Amino acid sequence: MITGLWLPIVTPFKDGAVDFKSYTRLIEHYLALGIDGLFPLGTTGEAPTLDEAEIDAIVEHTVATVAGRVPVFVGVGGNATAKVGKTLQRLQRFAFDGIVSVCPYYNRPSQDGLVAHFRALAAASDRQMLIYNIPYRTAVNLANETLLELAQVPNIVGVKDSSGSVAQSLDLLARKPAGFAVLTGEDALYFTMMANGADGGILAASHVLTERFVEIGRRFAANDLEGARRAWAPLAPLVPLLFTEANPMPIKHLLWRQGLIASPECRLPLTRISDALARRLEAIVPERKAA
């Protein structure tokens, strides 16, 4: 079962190209800190800005660097089912463990369309699949009834839940079948969702103060609610700040400032954070150069 703290890892760039030296440094850094899984090519990884050759190279490099130490689930999604299926077939040669696939965006399919889409993707690959529900980006909400229907498909093993509705998320946690993982993607609600039975989180914010996020998971595993609350306290003011400007710009700024990546650059249409936000972030997260 998919559990624990998963990192939707950024894609470092330098002078317009993927910076694989920084990427390797990031992977080793976060594995050493105790993350439970790695998720390349998500929104935080700026996947929409990457071409096919870059995507293939990142998947190959991730699998080779991780070398089986934690599961690797690759972001493979889109709003044209046949195109996503072809991408899956192209990537089949790489030995990653599963995929994270977002609900089709922009064309706003019906619930029946969502079922047909994810059933087709599940049939196109023997890899495990996490569905990613994030209505504020896709303009379509995967209803809990629909998700529970999809949970019956053998290789659909869980969801990254960013529904934006606490009521919907709590209802899902109450109704999820055994063996089906619910990992929150709502960074600011990590403590709340874990306290209500979530299996973990896929959290962009966990690039920063990662030890705290890892500690929260350990405290919940030990049934230590008060300890988890103490670990969460310093994160509560930071997490919303990381998303006041477009993700992953604030995260990349802090990673660059800490010496973990060579440049804070993103690809257009993303740029870099404002000076005002930089000052606010730097007041919370101390500068620390990587070894």
C-alpha positions in Angstrom: 0.0 0.0 0.0 1.2 3.5 -0.8 1.9 5.4 2.4 4.0 8.1 3.9 5.6 11.3 2.7 6.0 11.6 -1.0 8.0 14.4 -2.7 6.7 15.8 -6.0 10.3 16.8 -6.8 11.2 20.0 -8.7 13.0 19.9 -12.0 16.1 22.1 -11.7 17.1 24.2 -14.7 20.3 26.0 -15.6 20.6 28.2 -18.6 17.4 26.8 -20.0 18.4 23.1 -19.8 17.6 20.4 -17.2 20.3 20.5 -14.5 20.9 16.9 -13.8 23.8 17.6 -11.4 21.4 19.5 -9.1 18.7 17.0 -9.7 20.9 14.1 -8.5 21.9 16.2 -5.4 18.2 16.8 -4.6 17.3 13.1 -4.9 20.2 12.1 -2.6 19.4 14.9 -0.1 15.7 13.9 0.2 16.3 10.2 0.4 18.8 10.8 3.2 16.1 12.8 5.1 13.7 9.8 5.0 11.0 10.5 2.3 8.9 7.5 1.4 8.4 8.0 -2.3 9.4 10.2 -5.2 7.1 11.8 -7.8 8.9 13.4 -10.7 7.1 15.2 -13.6 4.3 16.7 -11.6 3.1 20.3 -11.7 5.9 21.1 -9.2 8.3 19.5 -11.6 7.0 21.8 -14.4 6.2 18.8 -16.5 4.1 20.8 -19.0 7.2 22.8 -20.1 9.3 19.7 -20.8 9.7 18.0 -24.2 9.6 14.3 -24.8 13.3 13.8 -24.8 13.6 15.7 -21.5 10.8 13.7 -19.9 12.4 10.4 -21.0 15.8 11.5 -19.6 14.3 12.6 -16.3 12.5 9.3 -15.9 15.6 7.3 -16.7 17.8 9.4 -14.5 15.4 9.2 -11.5 15.1 5.4 -11.7 18.8 5.0 -12.0 19.6 7.4 -9.1 16.9 6.1 -6.7 17.9 2.5 -7.5 15.0 0.9 -5.7 15.4 2.7 -2.4 11.9 4.2 -2.5 9.1 3.8 -5.0 9.0 6.1 -8.0 5.7 7.2 -9.4 5.9 9.3 -12.6 3.5 12.1 -13.5 1.7 11.0 -16.7 -1.5 12.8 -17.5 -3.4 15.0 -19.9 -6.7 15.8 -21.4 -6.6 13.5 -24.4 -6.8 9.9 -23.3 -5.2 8.4 -26.4 -2.2 10.8 -26.2 -1.7 9.9 -22.5 -1.9 6.2 -23.4 0.8 6.7 -26.1 3.0 8.4 -23.5 2.6 5.5 -21.1 3.6 3.1 -23.8 6.7 5.2 -24.6 7.8 5.2 -21.0 7.1 1.5 -20.4 10.8 0.6 -21.0 11.8 2.4 -17.7 11.5 0.5 -14.5 9.5 3.0 -12.4 6.8 1.7 -10.0 3.7 3.6 -11.0 2.2 6.8 -12.3 0.3 9.7 -10.9 -2.3 10.8 -13.4 -4.3 14.1 -13.1 -7.9 14.4 -14.0 -8.3 15.7 -17.6 -8.1 19.5 -17.5 -9.8 22.2 -19.5 -12.3 20.1 -21.5 -14.3 19.3 -18.3 -15.4 15.7 -18.8 -18.5 14.2 -17.1 -18.1 11.7 -14.3 -18.7 9.0 -16.9 -15.9 10.5 -19.0 -13.6 10.4 -16.0 -14.3 6.8 -15.4 -13.7 5.9 -19.0 -10.5 7.9 -19.1 -8.9 6.3 -16.1 -10.1 2.8 -17.0 -8.4 3.2 -20.4 -5.2 4.4 -18.8 -5.2 1.5 -16.3 -5.7 -0.9 -19.1 -2.8 0.6 -21.1 -0.2 -0.1 -18.4 0.6 -2.8 -15.9 1.9 -0.1 -13.5 0.1 1.0 -10.4 -1.8 4.3 -10.6 -2.6 7.1 -8.3 -5.3 9.4 -9.5 -4.8 13.1 -8.9 -7.9 15.2 -8.2 -7.2 18.9 -8.1 -10.3 20.8 -9.3 -8.9 24.3 -9.0 -6.4 23.4 -11.7 -8.5 21.1 -13.9 -12.0 22.7 -13.6 -13.5 19.3 -13.0 -14.0 17.5 -9.6 -13.8 13.8 -9.3 -16.7 12.9 -7.0 -16.1 10.4 -4.2 -18.6 8.0 -5.7 -16.7 8.1 -9.0 -13.4 7.6 -7.3 -14.7 4.7 -5.2 -15.9 3.1 -8.4 -12.4 3.5 -9.9 -10.9 2.0 -6.8 -12.2 -1.3 -7.9 -9.8 -1.4 -10.8 -6.9 -3.5 -9.6 -4.0 -1.2 -10.5 -5.7 2.0 -9.4 -4.3 1.9 -5.9 -4.9 5.4 -4.5 -5.5 9.1 -4.9 -3.6 12.3 -4.5 -6.5 14.2 -2.9 -6.5 18.0 -3.6 -10.2 18.3 -3.8 -10.1 21.7 -2.0 -13.1 20.6 0.1 -12.4 19.4 3.7 -15.9 17.8 3.7 -15.2 15.8 0.6 -11.8 14.7 1.8 -13.2 13.6 5.2 -16.0 11.7 3.5 -13.5 10.0 1.3 -11.4 9.0 4.3 -14.4 7.6 6.0 -15.5 5.5 3.0 -12.2 4.4 1.3 -11.9 0.7 0.8 -9.1 -1.3 2.5 -5.9 -1.2 0.6 -6.8 2.0 -1.3 -4.4 4.9 -0.4 -5.6 8.4 0.2 -2.6 10.8 0.2 -3.4 14.4 0.7 -2.1 17.0 -1.8 -3.3 19.9 0.3 -0.1 20.9 2.0 -1.7 23.3 4.5 -4.1 20.4 5.6 -1.4 17.8 6.1 -1.8 17.6 9.9 -5.6 17.8 9.7 -5.9 15.0 7.1 -3.4 12.8 8.9 -5.3 13.2 12.1 -8.4 11.9 10.3 -6.8 8.8 8.8 -5.0 9.8 5.6 -2.3 7.4 4.5 0.3 10.2 3.9 0.9 13.2 1.7 2.3 14.2 -1.6 3.5 17.7 -0.6 5.4 20.2 -2.6 6.1 22.1 0.7 8.1 19.2 2.0 11.0 20.4 -0.1 11.5 22.8 2.8 12.0 21.8 6.5 11.6 18.2 5.3 12.6 16.8 8.7 9.5 18.3 10.2 7.2 16.7 7.6 8.9 13.3 8.2 8.6 13.7 11.9 4.8 14.3 11.6 4.4 11.0 9.8 6.5 9.2 12.4 4.5 10.7 15.3 1.2 9.7 13.7 2.5 6.2 13.1 3.3 6.1 16.9 -0.2 7.4 17.7 1.4 10.5 19.2 -1.0 13.2 18.3 0.5 15.8 20.6 4.0 15.2 19.2 2.6 15.5 15.6 1.0 18.8 16.6 4.4 20.1 17.9 6.1 19.1 14.7 3.5 20.8 12.6 3.5 24.1 14.5 6.5 25.7 12.8 5.2 24.6 9.4 1.8 26.2 9.8 2.9 29.8 8.9 5.4 28.7 6.3 3.3 26.4 4.1 0.7 29.0 2.9 3.6 31.4 2.2 5.1 28.9 -0.2 2.0 29.2 -2.4 1.4 32.9 -2.4 3.1 33.1 -5.7 3.1 30.4 -8.4 4.5 27.0 -7.4 7.4 26.0 -7.6 8.9 29.5 -7.8 9.1 30.1 -4.0 10.4 26.5 -3.4 13.1 26.9 -6.0 14.2 30.2 -4.5 14.7 28.5 -1.1 16.5 25.5 -2.6 18.8 27.8 -4.6 19.5 29.9 -1.5 20.4 26.7 0.4 22.8 25.5 -2.3 20.7 22.5 -3.3 20.2 23.7 -6.8 22.4 25.9 -9.0 19.7 28.3 -10.1 16.2 29.2 -9.1 15.1 29.5 -12.7 11.8 28.2 -13.9 10.5 27.9 -17.5 8.1 30.4 -19.0 5.4 31.3 -18.3 6.8 31.0 -14.8 9.5 33.5 -13.8 10.8 34.1 -10.3 9.4 35.3 -7.0 9.1 38.9 -6.0 11.7 40.6 -3.7 9.0 41.0 -1.1 8.2 37.3 -0.9 11.9 36.4 -1.0 12.4 38.5 2.2 9.5 36.9 3.9 10.6 33.4 3.1 14.2 34.1 4.1 13.1 35.3 7.5 11.5 31.9 8.2 13.9 29.5 6.5 17.6 30.0 7.4 20.3 30.0 4.7 22.2 26.7 4.6 24.6 25.8 1.9 24.6 22.1 0.9 27.7 20.1 1.4 
